[in-house]
Amino acid sequence: MTDLSAFPITQRWPAQHPDRIQLYSLPTPNGVKVSIMLEEVGLAYEPHLVDITKNETWGAEFLSLNPNGKIPAILDPNGPNGQPLALFESGAILIYLAEKTGKLLSTDPATRYETIQWVMFQMGAIGPMFGQLGFFHRFAGKEYEDKRPRDRYVAESRRLLGVLETRLANDGGEPRDWLVGDYSIADVATLGWVRNLIGFYEAGEIVGFADFPRVAAWLERGLARPAVQRGIEIPARH
């Protein structure tokens, strides 16, 4: 049996199946990227719920795996050269799992980098901006009398939705079903954030989501996938 005892995180979240990929996460837009990906590619894994509302990511055990104190993170007992690999940052995990399985990331160099480009777009733009909008629109920020911060993130989120809309429209060519060729890690990375924007953050009206019909159709296609439907609920909340 695989021994993961050298990794302190397993002291807090013991592995019942140490031969499987260990997923430390919560079903947030960043967290579900990895659970969706694991469901899509069919790798065996064991999910562990890390409760960020209880500051569990700031304990020594979690920080030993991700010093940045953010979910998701994974521990693959069968990493490169058969050695365990600990990995954090959702985008890096998506690329790793795609390469490990040969799925959802093209082997064609041009398409591969085009796909990674859109993953980076999600991580550098979509995630941070939608997250800030969620704070200022639904959570503590809504109490601020000065609405300029909220309006800034509304405008930027709307602009980013426009980028996605233009991409899916394909500049007047045949409209795209997915962000890059076939369904890929670019879509996996982005679906949860757009879903959260109009769902959990309740920001559909304020950003004018109805003005982006291709994004809406893309989201519907993505959410219809069985692996996505499973992944957005993993790890199950207690």
C-alpha positions as a printed NumPy array, in Angstrom:
array([[  0.   ,   0.   ,   0.   ],
       [  1.18 ,   3.505,  -0.816],
       [  2.582,   5.352,   2.198],
       [  1.716,   9.06 ,   2.314],
       [  2.654,   9.576,   5.951],
       [  5.578,  11.817,   4.976],
       [  3.048,  14.473,   3.984],
       [  1.775,  16.342,   7.078],
       [ -1.542,  17.137,   5.389],
       [ -2.524,  13.468,   5.708],
       [ -2.407,  13.847,   9.502],
       [ -5.31 ,  16.287,   9.348],
       [ -7.124,  14.607,   6.455],
       [ -6.175,  10.898,   6.596],
       [ -6.163,   8.99 ,   3.337],
       [ -8.548,   6.047,   3.384],
       [ -7.363,   5.175,  -0.135],
       [ -3.699,   6.288,  -0.294],
       [ -3.27 ,   4.764,  -3.74 ],
       [ -5.692,   7.371,  -5.158],
       [ -5.192,  11.055,  -5.868],
       [ -5.993,  13.015,  -2.725],
       [ -8.084,  16.131,  -3.393],
       [ -8.242,  18.865,  -0.766],
       [-10.957,  21.266,  -1.777],
       [-14.35 ,  22.894,  -1.357],
       [-17.023,  23.297,  -4.08 ],
       [-16.159,  26.914,  -4.895],
       [-15.495,  28.148,  -8.454],
       [-11.78 ,  27.389,  -8.029],
       [-12.333,  24.136,  -6.192],
       [-14.729,  22.607,  -8.688],
       [-12.259,  23.057, -11.527],
       [-10.311,  20.102, -10.181],
       [-13.25 ,  17.92 ,  -9.142],
       [-14.843,  18.45 , -12.567],
       [-11.54 ,  17.6  , -14.234],
       [-11.097,  14.444, -12.182],
       [-14.637,  13.376, -13.052],
       [-14.066,  14.137, -16.737],
       [-10.819,  12.166, -17.062],
       [-11.899,   9.245, -14.873],
       [ -8.957,   9.108, -12.46 ],
       [ -9.569,   7.508,  -9.082],
       [ -9.447,  10.093,  -6.315],
       [-10.391,  10.68 ,  -2.704],
       [-11.924,  14.073,  -1.893],
       [-11.377,  15.826,   1.426],
       [-13.519,  18.799,   2.414],
       [-11.405,  21.741,   3.554],
       [-13.661,  24.258,   5.289],
       [-12.398,  27.747,   4.504],
       [-15.073,  29.252,   6.777],
       [-13.218,  27.626,   9.685],
       [ -9.814,  28.82 ,   8.428],
       [ -8.706,  25.229,   7.843],
       [ -6.418,  26.302,   5.006],
       [ -4.318,  28.283,   7.479],
       [ -3.441,  25.313,   9.664],
       [  0.086,  23.947,   9.513],
       [ -1.063,  20.736,   7.825],
       [ -2.677,  22.454,   4.858],
       [  0.089,  25.045,   4.574],
       [  2.583,  22.199,   4.287],
       [  0.973,  21.391,   0.938],
       [  0.042,  24.899,  -0.181],
       [  1.966,  27.717,   1.525],
       [ -0.483,  30.174,  -0.042],
       [ -3.316,  28.745,   2.041],
       [ -5.848,  28.347,  -0.772],
       [ -7.9  ,  25.452,  -2.092],
       [ -7.74 ,  23.352,  -4.193],
       [ -4.625,  21.228,  -3.826],
       [ -3.86 ,  17.622,  -4.683],
       [ -1.471,  14.902,  -3.649],
       [ -0.879,  12.326,  -6.373],
       [  0.72 ,   9.156,  -4.97 ],
       [  1.708,   8.145,  -8.492],
       [  3.282,  11.29 ,  -9.864],
       [  6.168,  11.666, -12.321],
       [  8.613,   8.75 , -12.181],
       [  6.208,   6.973,  -9.85 ],
       [  6.915,   9.356,  -6.978],
       [  4.241,  11.241,  -4.996],
       [  3.582,  14.764,  -6.221],
       [  1.961,  17.543,  -4.195],
       [  0.499,  20.334,  -6.303],
       [ -1.464,  23.535,  -5.745],
       [ -2.908,  26.281,  -8.   ],
       [ -5.966,  25.092,  -9.913],
       [ -4.597,  25.998, -13.346],
       [ -1.4  ,  24.043, -12.758],
       [ -3.436,  21.076, -11.525],
       [ -5.63 ,  21.145, -14.636],
       [ -2.585,  21.102, -16.916],
       [ -0.985,  18.32 , -14.882],
       [ -4.08 ,  16.116, -14.975],
       [ -4.55 ,  16.763, -18.69 ],
       [ -0.982,  15.705, -19.397],
       [ -1.201,  12.721, -17.05 ],
       [ -4.245,  11.351, -18.862],
       [ -3.831,  12.76 , -22.363],
       [ -7.31 ,  14.284, -22.13 ],
       [ -8.818,  17.788, -22.545],
       [ -5.569,  19.359, -23.757],
       [ -4.53 ,  19.   , -27.377],
       [ -1.142,  17.545, -28.247],
       [ -0.926,  19.914, -31.203],
       [  1.506,  22.603, -29.98 ],
       [ -0.435,  25.576, -31.326],
       [ -3.781,  24.382, -29.96 ],
       [ -2.15 ,  23.372, -26.694],
       [ -0.796,  26.851, -26.033],
       [ -3.984,  28.49 , -27.233],
       [ -5.854,  26.414, -24.653],
       [ -3.392,  27.268, -21.869],
       [ -3.755,  30.913, -22.877],
       [ -7.489,  30.797, -22.108],
       [ -6.851,  29.006, -18.819],
       [ -4.519,  31.865, -17.873],
       [ -7.193,  34.358, -18.96 ],
       [ -9.593,  32.78 , -16.51 ],
       [ -7.059,  32.758, -13.706],
       [ -5.729,  36.247, -14.261],
       [ -8.961,  38.037, -15.178],
       [-12.247,  36.136, -14.855],
       [-11.612,  34.724, -11.385],
       [-10.226,  37.819,  -9.651],
       [-12.767,  40.205, -11.182],
       [-15.848,  38.049, -10.664],
       [-14.711,  37.32 ,  -7.125],
       [-14.359,  41.005,  -6.293],
       [-17.753,  41.711,  -7.801],
       [-19.227,  38.988,  -5.608],
       [-17.742,  40.631,  -2.518],
       [-18.967,  44.129,  -3.349],
       [-22.367,  43.074,  -4.708],
       [-23.531,  40.256,  -2.424],
       [-21.305,  40.169,   0.627],
       [-19.767,  42.716,   3.016],
       [-18.963,  45.209,   0.289],
       [-22.625,  45.89 ,  -0.394],
       [-22.754,  47.865,   2.86 ],
       [-20.224,  50.394,   1.562],
       [-21.848,  53.708,   0.785],
       [-19.28 ,  54.431,  -1.911],
       [-20.408,  52.331,  -4.886],
       [-17.397,  53.116,  -7.066],
       [-15.557,  49.876,  -6.157],
       [-18.646,  47.804,  -6.986],
       [-19.24 ,  49.679, -10.213],
       [-15.618,  49.206, -11.239],
       [-15.936,  45.434, -10.923],
       [-19.338,  45.443, -12.614],
       [-17.866,  47.232, -15.628],
       [-14.81 ,  44.985, -15.768],
       [-16.844,  41.797, -15.357],
       [-19.137,  42.928, -18.143],
       [-16.122,  43.636, -20.345],
       [-14.739,  40.151, -19.665],
       [-18.069,  38.559, -20.529],
       [-17.812,  40.471, -23.788],
       [-14.417,  38.892, -24.418],
       [-15.954,  35.454, -23.961],
       [-18.934,  36.374, -26.142],
       [-16.659,  37.543, -28.962],
       [-14.533,  34.423, -28.668],
       [-17.544,  32.131, -28.902],
       [-18.966,  34.147, -31.804],
       [-15.66 ,  33.491, -33.601],
       [-15.412,  36.89 , -35.296],
       [-18.202,  36.237, -37.745],
       [-17.109,  32.699, -38.585],
       [-18.829,  29.515, -37.492],
       [-19.748,  30.044, -33.828],
       [-17.732,  28.035, -31.347],
       [-19.269,  25.504, -28.998],
       [-16.221,  25.702, -26.732],
       [-13.446,  28.19 , -26.068],
       [-10.757,  26.303, -27.975],
       [-11.697,  23.567, -30.434],
       [-13.274,  20.699, -28.541],
       [-14.222,  20.875, -24.873],
       [-10.999,  21.402, -22.923],
       [ -9.431,  22.544, -19.678],
       [-10.153,  26.113, -20.787],
       [-13.857,  25.397, -20.407],
       [-13.346,  23.448, -17.187],
       [-11.507,  26.421, -15.7  ],
       [-14.167,  28.956, -16.639],
       [-17.537,  27.245, -16.227],
       [-17.689,  27.433, -12.444],
       [-16.912,  31.137, -12.378],
       [-19.608,  32.124, -14.871],
       [-22.054,  29.848, -13.072],
       [-21.217,  31.521,  -9.77 ],
       [-21.504,  35.022, -11.204],
       [-25.149,  34.621, -12.131],
       [-25.992,  32.102,  -9.416],
       [-24.317,  32.368,  -6.027],
       [-23.242,  35.989,  -6.528],
       [-26.669,  36.936,  -7.93 ],
       [-24.986,  39.369, -10.326],
       [-26.66 ,  38.375, -13.6  ],
       [-28.872,  41.432, -13.739],
       [-26.25 ,  43.957, -12.66 ],
       [-23.797,  42.809, -15.359],
       [-26.504,  42.486, -18.013],
       [-25.928,  38.769, -18.56 ],
       [-28.826,  38.662, -21.02 ],
       [-26.604,  40.622, -23.426],
       [-24.296,  37.626, -23.789],
       [-26.379,  34.855, -25.365],
       [-23.419,  32.834, -26.635],
       [-21.89 ,  32.764, -23.166],
       [-25.239,  31.659, -21.764],
       [-25.515,  28.862, -24.337],
       [-21.923,  27.775, -23.665],
       [-22.641,  27.669, -19.929],
       [-25.754,  25.576, -20.516],
       [-23.787,  23.117, -22.679],
       [-21.11 ,  22.818, -20.045],
       [-23.47 ,  22.359, -17.13 ],
       [-25.305,  19.625, -19.052],
       [-22.216,  17.41 , -18.981],
       [-22.625,  14.593, -16.421],
       [-19.05 ,  15.004, -15.145],
       [-19.669,  18.701, -14.56 ],
       [-22.911,  17.977, -12.716],
       [-21.042,  15.603, -10.415],
       [-17.963,  17.76 , -10.024],
       [-19.736,  20.919,  -8.896],
       [-20.95 ,  19.059,  -5.785],
       [-17.55 ,  17.615,  -4.777],
       [-16.35 ,  17.508,  -2.051],
       [-19.805,  17.151,  -0.529],
       [-20.503,  19.744,   2.144],
       [-21.184,  18.226,   5.551]])
